[in-house]
Amino acid sequence: MKLSINKNTLESAVILCNAYVEKKDSSTITSHLFFHADGDKLVIRASDYEIGINYKIKKIRVENSGFATANAKSIADVIKSLNNEEVVLETIDNFLFIRQKSTKYKLPMFNHEDFPNFPNTEGKDRFDIDSSDLSRSLKKILPSIDTNNPKYSLNGAFLDIKADRINFVGTDTKRLAIYTLEKANEQEFSFSIPKKAIMEMQKLFYEKIEIFYDKNMLIAKNENFEFFTKLINDKFPDYEKVIPRTFSQELSFSTEDFIDSLKKISVVTEKMKLHFNKDKLIFEGISLDNMEAKTELEIQTGVSEEFNLTIKIKHLIDFLTSIEEEKFSLSVNEPNSAFIVKSQGLSMIIMPMIL
């Protein structure tokens, strides 16, 4: 294999693909990137078996078609060190040489035939959804998805596809986020996408793509890339059962003013008491090291009886920074029960903190 390619073009592709490799064990083939040069294009493949990508770079100068592999971190470090000029990649014996003028690097290769095959779409159903809608919807619930939860289903987003809408659901057991996308669907089904895959999808799903799935796998593809992720094979909790249906208080607030007040308290603590009075809202930080933080919003809340909520500030900030509307609603029954914040299609059920 021998080819010439712009340094910045190669670097951006390698950095993108590095998120998909095995990082803990450098002795495995999946710690390497796989390169295939043919015609006038280069395909870079990366996979840790759970998630993978084929990324295509077109209109480059390929002198000799062929294959190569290189440790993902090593080649990324090498390319970063080069100038913004043309780079030559060439395989000789069992090594990949990277050259730029008088600079030369030599990286050992593994057998490219050992690299895992990319799954195909044969026998899989098509998921008819606009890629930007999918990416935007997943992004809204992403902060609420847990990480490394023993209940594996909580480490991903649950997509509940109904006849007239899609509910995107994520939870870390302290809060439950639901974003509803109004959309007609030919059939009803559901699956769960791992959080790691969602984070990588945010970097890719801004172009027009085709999406396919079965009970184990989701594949997205277009002329520039192919992406796959294994789906979570674990039953997601019945999220609809935990949604309160009636509330004693339903209040409306300015998004911008609320964010501003929360940030003032978050400077010194991550916990706070939110006091609801008839003519004002008091934000009071809870700190264990004698630091104090307090601010107020003068607002006619209309509450019939004063009360307070003890909350983790991050939960509310995550919600408020995920919406675009100027107003949001907060609905509550009693201080120690779950309350809901809503804005258009996004709802978040939050459990108050117990001190």
N, C-alpha and C positions, 0 to 999 in steps of 0.2 A: 504494500500500500504506500502510495506517495501522493501528497496533495498540498496545495497552497491555500491559505485562508487568512482573512483579516483577523488580527489579534483580538480586537474588541468583540467581533462576532463570535469567535470561538470561546472567549472568556465568559460571555453572558450565557451561552448554551451550557458550558461545563458547570457554572455555578448553579444554574437552574436544575440540572440533572443530579448534582451532588446531594440534593435533599432526599433522593430515592435509594441511596446505597446503604449497604451494611457498614456501620461505623465502629462496631465493637470488636470485630475480628477481621484483621487485615489479611488473614491467610485464605479467606474465602473468595471465590470468583465474584460474588456480589458486592465486594468492597471495591471492585473495579468498574470503570466505565467501559462500555463496549462500543467500538467504532466500526462502521461499515461505509467505505467509500466506493461509489459506483456511478458511472456516467459523469454528471456534473453536480452531484449532491453527496452530502455526508450525513449519515444517521448516527446519532449518539443514543445509546440505550442504557438505562439504569434500572435496577430492580433489587429489592430485598425480599422478593417473593410475595410480600403483602401488598406492595404498591410498586408501580413501574411506569416508565415513560420511554417512548421512542420520539426523539426530537430531530426534526429534519432541517438541514441547512442546504439551501439550493444555490445554484449558480456560482459554484466555486471551481477552481482549476484542479482536476484530478488527473494526475499523470498515470498512475497505476491503481486499478481497483484492488480492494482487499479488505482485510479485517485487522483489528488490533484491540488490545485492552490495556488499561493503565489504572493504577491506583487512583481513585477519585480525588483524594486530598492532595496527593503528590502532584498530579497534573494541574490541578487548580492553582496550587502554590507557584508552580513553574510559569504558568501562563500569566498570572498576575504580575510577575517580576519583569515581563517583557515590555518592550516599547509598543506604541500603537502603530505597528507596521505589519507587513505580511509575515506569516509564520509558516514554516514547512514541517509537516508531519510525515515521517517515513519509517517503515518497519524494515529492519535488517536482522536476520536470524530470529532470535526470540526477544528482541528489544524494540521499543518505540523511541525514535530519535525526534527531538523537537529542536528546530534550528531557526535562528533569526540573525542574519548577517554573521558576525564572528562568535555569537553565543550558541552553545550547543548543550543539550541535556539528553541523557540516556536513561530510560525507564524500563524496568523488566516487565514483561507481559505474562499473563496466564494464557492457557489454551482457550481461544475464543469459542470453540465448540462446546465448552462446558457451561457457557453462559445460558441462563434460563430462557426458554422460548417465550415470546410474547403471546398472550391469549388472543383468540380470534372471536369474532361476533357470531359465528355460526351457531344456530339454535337458540340465540338469545332474543328476547323481546326488545322492542324499541321504546324508549322513554321520550315522549314528545313534549319537550319543554325548551323554551328559549334559554340559551346558556347564561346570558346576563341575568335573567330572572332567577335562575338556579343559584348562581354565585351570590347575588345580592341577598336572597332569602337565607341562605346558609350563613352568610356573614352576620346577619342580625341576631342569630341565636348562638353563634360560636362562643362568646364569652361564658355562656351558661353551661357549656358541655364540660363534663368532668374529665380528669386525667388520671390514669392508673387506678380507676375504681375497681375493686374486686368483682363487682357486678359489671361484666364486660359491656353490656348494652349501653351503660351510661357514659361510655367513652366515645360516643359518636352521636350523630344527629339522626333522629328517627323521622323518616318521611312517610306520612300517612296520606296516601293518594286516594281521595274520594271523588265521587262523580262530578261535583261542582267546585272543588277546591283542593288545595294541597296544604296540609298542616306540617310545618317544619318544627320539630320539637327537640329541645335539649335541656338537660338538668344535671346539677351537681349535688342533688338532694337538699340543698339549702334554698334553691330557687328553681323554677321551671319556666322556661321561655318557650312561647308558641308564636310562630309567625304564620299567618294565613295568607296564601296566595290564591286569589279568586281565579279559577281556571277550570274549564270543562275537560273531563278526561273520559276516554272510551271505556276504561276498566278501572276497578278499584284494586289496589295492592299496596304493599308497604315494604320498606327495607331500611337498614341503618348503615350510615357511612361513617367510618372512623374519623376522629378529629384530625389526625395527621393528614389524611387524604383531603379533607375539607380545606386545610390550610394551603396545600399545594394547588388545589383547584382554583383558589382565589387568584393565583398568578397566571392561570391559563385560560379560564372560562370567560374571556371577553371577546372571543371570536365566535363565529357561527360553527357549531359542532353537531355531530350526531352522537346520541347516547344510547347504549344498549345495556341490558342487565339480565341476570338470572338470579337464582336464590343465593349464589355465592359470589358473584362478580359484577362490577360495573365498569364499562368501557366507554370512553369518549374519544372521538377521533375527528380530524379534519385533514386538510392537505399539509398542514405544518407539524402536527404531532399526533401521537396516539398515547392515551393515558389509561391506566387500569388501577383499580383498587379492589381488594377483597372486601366483601361486606361483612358486617358483624353478625355472626351466627348465634344470636342470643336474644331471647324475647324481651322486648322493651316493656316497661311497666304500663299499666292502663292509665295513661296520663289524664284522660278525661274525667276520671273518678275523683281526682284531687282538686278540680277547679271549683271554687265556691260559686254558687248560683245567685245568691242574694246577699246584699250588704246593708248595713245600718247607716253608713256614711259613704257618699260618693262626691269627691272633691276634684276641682280642676285647677291646674297651676301653669305658670309660664315656664317653659322648658329652660330658656336661657337664664332666668333669675334663679331657678332651682339649682342648675349646674353650678352657677357662680357661688351660691351659698355652700353647697357641698364641698367644693374645692377649697374654700376658706377653712373649713373644719378639717379636711383631709391632710392639711399641711402638718398637723400635730398628732393625728390619730386616725385609725381605720374604723372606729366604732363611734356611734353617736346616738343621742336621744333626740327624737323629733317631736316637739311639743305642739299640739294643735290647740290654739286658743281661738276665740270668736273673731278677733280682729288682727291676729298675727300668728306667724309660724316661727318657732324658736328652734334653731339648730344648735345643739349643745354637745360638744365633743366629750368622749369618755376616755380618759387617759390614766395609766397606772403610775406615772412618774411625776405627778403634781403639775403637769402642764394643763392649761385651760384654753378652750376655744369656744366662742359663742357668737352667733350672729342671728339677726332677725329679718323676716320679711313681713312687712305690713300688708296684710291682705284680709279681706272679709271672707273667712273660711265658711261661715254659716253653720259651724258645728253646734249641735244642740247641747253637748256636754264635752268639756275639755278632756283630752286624753293624750297619751304619748306612745311612740313606737321606738323600740331599741333596734337599730339596724346596722348592718355592715355597709359603709359608705360606697364601697366598690360596686355592690349590687345595683344601687340606684344609678350610679354614674355609667355603668355598662349599658343599662337600659336607655338612659337619656341621650347618650352619644350614639346610639343605634337608630334613633328616630330623626325624621326631618321636619316634623311639625312643630309649630310654635307653642302648642298647648298639649298637655297630657292629663290623664285622669288618675286619681288614686282612690281605690275603694277598699273599705275596711269594715270589719264587724266589731272586733274587740282587740285590745292591745296585744294579747298573747296568741292571737290566731293569724293565719296567713292573710296577707293583703295583696291586692293586685294593682299594678300600674299598667296603663294601656295608652296606646296611641295608634290610631288606624289599625293596621293588621297585626301589630306586635303587642303581645300581652306577656307580662312576667308576674308569676306568683312567687312571693318572697316570704320566707318564714322569719319572723322577728327573732333577734338574738335574746338568749336568756343569760343574764349576768349572775 
